[in-house]
Amino acid sequence: MTDHPSPFKPLDPGRIDIIDPEELAYWRDELHCTESELAEAVTQAGEHVTAVRAYLAARK
């Protein structure tokens, strides 16, 4: 279950588009991280949600 209060859903739920502000906010809330942490994770691990989740988990 998501913690994101808005009805927004990403067009491709398997990828993170940090250029889209609405999608950035969605994934920030979904992954419980800051925008800068999310941007770093996408830069380091790529845009696939699974890779970003793993990267963020390894950093905690």
N, CA, C and O atoms as a CHARMM CRD file, in Angstrom:
* protein
*
  240
    1    1 MET  N      0.83500  -1.17300   0.00000 PROA 1      0.00000
    2    1 MET  CA     0.00000   0.00000   0.00000 PROA 1      0.00000
    3    1 MET  C      0.88400   1.24100   0.00000 PROA 1      0.00000
    4    1 MET  O      1.89900   1.29200   0.69400 PROA 1      0.00000
    5    2 THR  N      0.49500   2.22500  -0.77300 PROA 2      0.00000
    6    2 THR  CA     1.28700   3.43500  -0.89700 PROA 2      0.00000
    7    2 THR  C      0.90500   4.47400   0.15000 PROA 2      0.00000
    8    2 THR  O     -0.23300   4.50200   0.61800 PROA 2      0.00000
    9    3 ASP  N      1.84000   5.31000   0.50800 PROA 3      0.00000
   10    3 ASP  CA     1.59100   6.40000   1.44000 PROA 3      0.00000
   11    3 ASP  C      1.27900   7.69100   0.70500 PROA 3      0.00000
   12    3 ASP  O      1.03000   8.71800   1.33600 PROA 3      0.00000
   13    4 HSD  N      1.28900   7.65200  -0.61600 PROA 4      0.00000
   14    4 HSD  CA     1.10100   8.84600  -1.42100 PROA 4      0.00000
   15    4 HSD  C     -0.37900   9.21700  -1.47800 PROA 4      0.00000
   16    4 HSD  O     -1.19000   8.42000  -1.94800 PROA 4      0.00000
   17    5 PRO  N     -0.74800  10.41600  -1.00600 PROA 5      0.00000
   18    5 PRO  CA    -2.15500  10.77800  -0.89600 PROA 5      0.00000
   19    5 PRO  C     -2.85600  11.13000  -2.21100 PROA 5      0.00000
   20    5 PRO  O     -4.08300  11.05300  -2.27900 PROA 5      0.00000
   21    6 SER  N     -2.12300  11.51200  -3.24900 PROA 6      0.00000
   22    6 SER  CA    -2.75800  11.92300  -4.49300 PROA 6      0.00000
   23    6 SER  C     -3.02900  10.72500  -5.39500 PROA 6      0.00000
   24    6 SER  O     -2.43100   9.66400  -5.22100 PROA 6      0.00000
   25    7 PRO  N     -3.92800  10.89600  -6.35700 PROA 7      0.00000
   26    7 PRO  CA    -4.24200   9.80000  -7.27900 PROA 7      0.00000
   27    7 PRO  C     -3.18000   9.61600  -8.36500 PROA 7      0.00000
   28    7 PRO  O     -3.33500   8.76200  -9.23800 PROA 7      0.00000
   29    8 PHE  N     -2.11400  10.39800  -8.32300 PROA 8      0.00000
   30    8 PHE  CA    -1.06900  10.29700  -9.34000 PROA 8      0.00000
   31    8 PHE  C     -0.43800   8.91200  -9.33800 PROA 8      0.00000
   32    8 PHE  O     -0.11100   8.37100  -8.28200 PROA 8      0.00000
   33    9 LYS  N     -0.27200   8.35400 -10.50600 PROA 9      0.00000
   34    9 LYS  CA     0.46800   7.10700 -10.70800 PROA 9      0.00000
   35    9 LYS  C      1.41300   7.33600 -11.87700 PROA 9      0.00000
   36    9 LYS  O      1.01000   7.92600 -12.87900 PROA 9      0.00000
   37   10 PRO  N      2.66400   6.88500 -11.77700 PROA 10     0.00000
   38   10 PRO  CA     3.60600   7.06900 -12.88200 PROA 10     0.00000
   39   10 PRO  C      3.15400   6.29100 -14.11300 PROA 10     0.00000
   40   10 PRO  O      2.53100   5.23500 -14.00100 PROA 10     0.00000
   41   11 LEU  N      3.47400   6.82300 -15.28100 PROA 11     0.00000
   42   11 LEU  CA     3.12200   6.14500 -16.53400 PROA 11     0.00000
   43   11 LEU  C      3.79200   4.78900 -16.62800 PROA 11     0.00000
   44   11 LEU  O      3.17800   3.82100 -17.07800 PROA 11     0.00000
   45   12 ASP  N      5.04800   4.71000 -16.20700 PROA 12     0.00000
   46   12 ASP  CA     5.78700   3.44400 -16.20000 PROA 12     0.00000
   47   12 ASP  C      6.17500   3.17100 -14.75100 PROA 12     0.00000
   48   12 ASP  O      7.15600   3.73000 -14.26200 PROA 12     0.00000
   49   13 PRO  N      5.42000   2.32100 -14.05900 PROA 13     0.00000
   50   13 PRO  CA     5.68500   2.08600 -12.64300 PROA 13     0.00000
   51   13 PRO  C      6.99500   1.35800 -12.34600 PROA 13     0.00000
   52   13 PRO  O      7.34400   1.17200 -11.18000 PROA 13     0.00000
   53   14 GLY  N      7.71500   0.95000 -13.37200 PROA 14     0.00000
   54   14 GLY  CA     8.98700   0.27800 -13.17000 PROA 14     0.00000
   55   14 GLY  C     10.18900   1.19300 -13.31300 PROA 14     0.00000
   56   14 GLY  O     11.32300   0.77900 -13.07500 PROA 14     0.00000
   57   15 ARG  N      9.94000   2.44300 -13.70500 PROA 15     0.00000
   58   15 ARG  CA    11.02800   3.39800 -13.92400 PROA 15     0.00000
   59   15 ARG  C     10.73900   4.70600 -13.20500 PROA 15     0.00000
   60   15 ARG  O      9.58400   5.08400 -13.01000 PROA 15     0.00000
   61   16 ILE  N     11.80100   5.38400 -12.81700 PROA 16     0.00000
   62   16 ILE  CA    11.67900   6.65600 -12.10900 PROA 16     0.00000
   63   16 ILE  C     12.17000   7.76800 -13.02800 PROA 16     0.00000
   64   16 ILE  O     13.31200   7.75600 -13.48600 PROA 16     0.00000
   65   17 ASP  N     11.28500   8.73200 -13.28900 PROA 17     0.00000
   66   17 ASP  CA    11.62500   9.89800 -14.09700 PROA 17     0.00000
   67   17 ASP  C     11.77300  11.08200 -13.15100 PROA 17     0.00000
   68   17 ASP  O     10.77900  11.68800 -12.75100 PROA 17     0.00000
   69   18 ILE  N     13.00700  11.41400 -12.79200 PROA 18     0.00000
   70   18 ILE  CA    13.22200  12.48800 -11.81500 PROA 18     0.00000
   71   18 ILE  C     13.09100  13.87500 -12.45500 PROA 18     0.00000
   72   18 ILE  O     13.15000  14.87900 -11.74500 PROA 18     0.00000
   73   19 ILE  N     12.91900  13.95000 -13.76300 PROA 19     0.00000
   74   19 ILE  CA    12.73900  15.24300 -14.43000 PROA 19     0.00000
   75   19 ILE  C     11.31400  15.76100 -14.23300 PROA 19     0.00000
   76   19 ILE  O     11.09600  16.97100 -14.18300 PROA 19     0.00000
   77   20 ASP  N     10.34900  14.85600 -14.12100 PROA 20     0.00000
   78   20 ASP  CA     8.94100  15.21800 -13.91600 PROA 20     0.00000
   79   20 ASP  C      8.71400  15.50800 -12.43400 PROA 20     0.00000
   80   20 ASP  O      8.83200  14.59800 -11.61300 PROA 20     0.00000
   81   21 PRO  N      8.39100  16.75100 -12.06700 PROA 21     0.00000
   82   21 PRO  CA     8.24100  17.10700 -10.65200 PROA 21     0.00000
   83   21 PRO  C      7.17300  16.28400  -9.92300 PROA 21     0.00000
   84   21 PRO  O      7.35000  15.93700  -8.75500 PROA 21     0.00000
   85   22 GLU  N      6.08500  15.97600 -10.59700 PROA 22     0.00000
   86   22 GLU  CA     5.02200  15.19200  -9.96600 PROA 22     0.00000
   87   22 GLU  C      5.48500  13.75600  -9.70300 PROA 22     0.00000
   88   22 GLU  O      5.18800  13.17500  -8.66000 PROA 22     0.00000
   89   23 GLU  N      6.21500  13.20300 -10.66500 PROA 23     0.00000
   90   23 GLU  CA     6.73200  11.85100 -10.48800 PROA 23     0.00000
   91   23 GLU  C      7.84000  11.82700  -9.43600 PROA 23     0.00000
   92   23 GLU  O      7.92900  10.88400  -8.64900 PROA 23     0.00000
   93   24 LEU  N      8.66100  12.83200  -9.41900 PROA 24     0.00000
   94   24 LEU  CA     9.71300  12.93500  -8.40300 PROA 24     0.00000
   95   24 LEU  C      9.09800  12.94000  -7.00600 PROA 24     0.00000
   96   24 LEU  O      9.56900  12.23500  -6.11400 PROA 24     0.00000
   97   25 ALA  N      8.05000  13.73300  -6.82100 PROA 25     0.00000
   98   25 ALA  CA     7.37000  13.79000  -5.52700 PROA 25     0.00000
   99   25 ALA  C      6.73500  12.43900  -5.18600 PROA 25     0.00000
  100   25 ALA  O      6.78000  12.00400  -4.03500 PROA 25     0.00000
  101   26 TYR  N      6.15000  11.78600  -6.17500 PROA 26     0.00000
  102   26 TYR  CA     5.53500  10.47200  -5.94800 PROA 26     0.00000
  103   26 TYR  C      6.56800   9.46400  -5.45000 PROA 26     0.00000
  104   26 TYR  O      6.35400   8.79700  -4.43800 PROA 26     0.00000
  105   27 TRP  N      7.68900   9.35500  -6.16400 PROA 27     0.00000
  106   27 TRP  CA     8.70500   8.36500  -5.79000 PROA 27     0.00000
  107   27 TRP  C      9.40800   8.73900  -4.49400 PROA 27     0.00000
  108   27 TRP  O      9.79400   7.85700  -3.72700 PROA 27     0.00000
  109   28 ARG  N      9.58100  10.02000  -4.23800 PROA 28     0.00000
  110   28 ARG  CA    10.16900  10.45800  -2.96700 PROA 28     0.00000
  111   28 ARG  C      9.31900   9.95300  -1.79700 PROA 28     0.00000
  112   28 ARG  O      9.83700   9.41400  -0.82000 PROA 28     0.00000
  113   29 ASP  N      8.01100  10.14100  -1.92100 PROA 29     0.00000
  114   29 ASP  CA     7.09600   9.68000  -0.87000 PROA 29     0.00000
  115   29 ASP  C      7.02800   8.15600  -0.81700 PROA 29     0.00000
  116   29 ASP  O      7.01600   7.56900   0.26400 PROA 29     0.00000
  117   30 GLU  N      6.98500   7.52700  -1.96900 PROA 30     0.00000
  118   30 GLU  CA     6.87100   6.06800  -2.04600 PROA 30     0.00000
  119   30 GLU  C      8.09900   5.37400  -1.45700 PROA 30     0.00000
  120   30 GLU  O      7.97800   4.33900  -0.80100 PROA 30     0.00000
  121   31 LEU  N      9.27400   5.94400  -1.69100 PROA 31     0.00000
  122   31 LEU  CA    10.52200   5.32500  -1.24900 PROA 31     0.00000
  123   31 LEU  C     11.04100   5.90900   0.07400 PROA 31     0.00000
  124   31 LEU  O     12.09500   5.50400   0.56400 PROA 31     0.00000
  125   32 HSD  N     10.30700   6.84500   0.63600 PROA 32     0.00000
  126   32 HSD  CA    10.65400   7.43500   1.93900 PROA 32     0.00000
  127   32 HSD  C     12.07900   7.97800   1.95700 PROA 32     0.00000
  128   32 HSD  O     12.90100   7.59700   2.79100 PROA 32     0.00000
  129   33 CYS  N     12.34500   8.87100   1.02300 PROA 33     0.00000
  130   33 CYS  CA    13.66500   9.49600   0.94400 PROA 33     0.00000
  131   33 CYS  C     13.49900  10.95100   0.53300 PROA 33     0.00000
  132   33 CYS  O     12.39300  11.39300   0.22400 PROA 33     0.00000
  133   34 THR  N     14.58900  11.68600   0.53100 PROA 34     0.00000
  134   34 THR  CA    14.55000  13.07200   0.07600 PROA 34     0.00000
  135   34 THR  C     14.71600  13.10600  -1.44200 PROA 34     0.00000
  136   34 THR  O     15.09400  12.11200  -2.06100 PROA 34     0.00000
  137   35 GLU  N     14.42800  14.26000  -2.02300 PROA 35     0.00000
  138   35 GLU  CA    14.61200  14.40300  -3.46600 PROA 35     0.00000
  139   35 GLU  C     16.07500  14.23800  -3.84700 PROA 35     0.00000
  140   35 GLU  O     16.38600  13.63900  -4.87700 PROA 35     0.00000
  141   36 SER  N     16.97000  14.76300  -3.02900 PROA 36     0.00000
  142   36 SER  CA    18.39500  14.63600  -3.35400 PROA 36     0.00000
  143   36 SER  C     18.86700  13.18600  -3.22800 PROA 36     0.00000
  144   36 SER  O     19.67600  12.72900  -4.03500 PROA 36     0.00000
  145   37 GLU  N     18.36800  12.45800  -2.22200 PROA 37     0.00000
  146   37 GLU  CA    18.71400  11.03500  -2.09900 PROA 37     0.00000
  147   37 GLU  C     18.18900  10.24800  -3.30300 PROA 37     0.00000
  148   37 GLU  O     18.86500   9.35700  -3.81700 PROA 37     0.00000
  149   38 LEU  N     16.98500  10.58600  -3.74100 PROA 38     0.00000
  150   38 LEU  CA    16.40000   9.90800  -4.89600 PROA 38     0.00000
  151   38 LEU  C     17.19800  10.20600  -6.16300 PROA 38     0.00000
  152   38 LEU  O     17.48700   9.30300  -6.94700 PROA 38     0.00000
  153   39 ALA  N     17.54700  11.45600  -6.35600 PROA 39     0.00000
  154   39 ALA  CA    18.34100  11.83000  -7.53300 PROA 39     0.00000
  155   39 ALA  C     19.69000  11.11800  -7.53300 PROA 39     0.00000
  156   39 ALA  O     20.14000  10.64200  -8.57500 PROA 39     0.00000
  157   40 GLU  N     20.33700  11.04200  -6.37400 PROA 40     0.00000
  158   40 GLU  CA    21.62000  10.33800  -6.27800 PROA 40     0.00000
  159   40 GLU  C     21.44300   8.85400  -6.58800 PROA 40     0.00000
  160   40 GLU  O     22.25900   8.26100  -7.29400 PROA 40     0.00000
  161   41 ALA  N     20.37700   8.25900  -6.05900 PROA 41     0.00000
  162   41 ALA  CA    20.12500   6.83500  -6.28800 PROA 41     0.00000
  163   41 ALA  C     19.89800   6.55400  -7.76700 PROA 41     0.00000
  164   41 ALA  O     20.40900   5.56600  -8.29300 PROA 41     0.00000
  165   42 VAL  N     19.14100   7.40500  -8.44000 PROA 42     0.00000
  166   42 VAL  CA    18.89600   7.21800  -9.87300 PROA 42     0.00000
  167   42 VAL  C     20.19700   7.39800 -10.65700 PROA 42     0.00000
  168   42 VAL  O     20.46300   6.65700 -11.60300 PROA 42     0.00000
  169   43 THR  N     20.99600   8.37400 -10.26600 PROA 43     0.00000
  170   43 THR  CA    22.28200   8.59500 -10.93100 PROA 43     0.00000
  171   43 THR  C     23.20300   7.39300 -10.76400 PROA 43     0.00000
  172   43 THR  O     23.86200   6.98100 -11.71800 PROA 43     0.00000
  173   44 GLN  N     23.25100   6.83300  -9.56800 PROA 44     0.00000
  174   44 GLN  CA    24.16300   5.73100  -9.26700 PROA 44     0.00000
  175   44 GLN  C     23.64000   4.36500  -9.73300 PROA 44     0.00000
  176   44 GLN  O     24.40700   3.54900 -10.24500 PROA 44     0.00000
  177   45 ALA  N     22.34000   4.11600  -9.55700 PROA 45     0.00000
  178   45 ALA  CA    21.79200   2.78200  -9.80000 PROA 45     0.00000
  179   45 ALA  C     20.98700   2.66600 -11.08400 PROA 45     0.00000
  180   45 ALA  O     20.68500   1.55800 -11.52600 PROA 45     0.00000
  181   46 GLY  N     20.63700   3.79300 -11.68700 PROA 46     0.00000
  182   46 GLY  CA    19.79200   3.76100 -12.88000 PROA 46     0.00000
  183   46 GLY  C     18.35300   4.06600 -12.50200 PROA 46     0.00000
  184   46 GLY  O     18.04000   4.27500 -11.33000 PROA 46     0.00000
  185   47 GLU  N     17.49200   4.08800 -13.48700 PROA 47     0.00000
  186   47 GLU  CA    16.11800   4.53000 -13.25900 PROA 47     0.00000
  187   47 GLU  C     15.13900   3.41000 -12.91900 PROA 47     0.00000
  188   47 GLU  O     13.96500   3.68700 -12.67300 PROA 47     0.00000
  189   48 HSD  N     15.58000   2.16900 -12.89700 PROA 48     0.00000
  190   48 HSD  CA    14.69600   1.05800 -12.54400 PROA 48     0.00000
  191   48 HSD  C     14.39400   1.08500 -11.04800 PROA 48     0.00000
  192   48 HSD  O     15.30200   1.19900 -10.22500 PROA 48     0.00000
  193   49 VAL  N     13.11700   0.98000 -10.70700 PROA 49     0.00000
  194   49 VAL  CA    12.67600   1.08700  -9.31900 PROA 49     0.00000
  195   49 VAL  C     13.36200   0.05600  -8.43100 PROA 49     0.00000
  196   49 VAL  O     13.76900   0.37800  -7.31500 PROA 49     0.00000
  197   50 THR  N     13.49500  -1.16800  -8.90600 PROA 50     0.00000
  198   50 THR  CA    14.11900  -2.22100  -8.10200 PROA 50     0.00000
  199   50 THR  C     15.56700  -1.86200  -7.75700 PROA 50     0.00000
  200   50 THR  O     16.00500  -2.05700  -6.62300 PROA 50     0.00000
  201   51 ALA  N     16.29400  -1.34500  -8.72500 PROA 51     0.00000
  202   51 ALA  CA    17.68800  -0.96700  -8.48600 PROA 51     0.00000
  203   51 ALA  C     17.78000   0.21500  -7.52700 PROA 51     0.00000
  204   51 ALA  O     18.66700   0.26000  -6.67500 PROA 51     0.00000
  205   52 VAL  N     16.87600   1.16000  -7.66600 PROA 52     0.00000
  206   52 VAL  CA    16.87300   2.33300  -6.77600 PROA 52     0.00000
  207   52 VAL  C     16.52200   1.91300  -5.35000 PROA 52     0.00000
  208   52 VAL  O     17.14000   2.38000  -4.39400 PROA 52     0.00000
  209   53 ARG  N     15.52800   1.02800  -5.20600 PROA 53     0.00000
  210   53 ARG  CA    15.17100   0.52300  -3.86600 PROA 53     0.00000
  211   53 ARG  C     16.38100  -0.16200  -3.21600 PROA 53     0.00000
  212   53 ARG  O     16.67000   0.06500  -2.04200 PROA 53     0.00000
  213   54 ALA  N     17.07200  -0.98600  -3.97600 PROA 54     0.00000
  214   54 ALA  CA    18.23600  -1.70200  -3.44700 PROA 54     0.00000
  215   54 ALA  C     19.34500  -0.72500  -3.05600 PROA 54     0.00000
  216   54 ALA  O     19.97700  -0.88200  -2.01200 PROA 54     0.00000
  217   55 TYR  N     19.57400   0.26800  -3.88500 PROA 55     0.00000
  218   55 TYR  CA    20.59700   1.27400  -3.59700 PROA 55     0.00000
  219   55 TYR  C     20.26900   2.01600  -2.30400 PROA 55     0.00000
  220   55 TYR  O     21.12700   2.17600  -1.43600 PROA 55     0.00000
  221   56 LEU  N     19.02300   2.46600  -2.18300 PROA 56     0.00000
  222   56 LEU  CA    18.61500   3.19700  -0.98900 PROA 56     0.00000
  223   56 LEU  C     18.69200   2.32600   0.26000 PROA 56     0.00000
  224   56 LEU  O     19.10000   2.79700   1.32100 PROA 56     0.00000
  225   57 ALA  N     18.30700   1.07700   0.14200 PROA 57     0.00000
  226   57 ALA  CA    18.35700   0.14800   1.28700 PROA 57     0.00000
  227   57 ALA  C     19.80100  -0.08000   1.72800 PROA 57     0.00000
  228   57 ALA  O     20.07600  -0.17500   2.92400 PROA 57     0.00000
  229   58 ALA  N     20.71400  -0.16700   0.77900 PROA 58     0.00000
  230   58 ALA  CA    22.12000  -0.39400   1.11300 PROA 58     0.00000
  231   58 ALA  C     22.74800   0.82900   1.78700 PROA 58     0.00000
  232   58 ALA  O     23.72200   0.69800   2.52800 PROA 58     0.00000
  233   59 ARG  N     22.19900   2.00200   1.53400 PROA 59     0.00000
  234   59 ARG  CA    22.73400   3.23300   2.10500 PROA 59     0.00000
  235   59 ARG  C     22.24600   3.48400   3.53000 PROA 59     0.00000
  236   59 ARG  O     22.80300   4.33200   4.22900 PROA 59     0.00000
  237   60 LYS  N     21.22900   2.77100   3.96400 PROA 60     0.00000
  238   60 LYS  CA    20.68300   2.99100   5.32100 PROA 60     0.00000
  239   60 LYS  C     21.36500   2.14500   6.34000 PROA 60     0.00000
  240   60 LYS  O     21.02800   2.20900   7.52200 PROA 60     0.00000
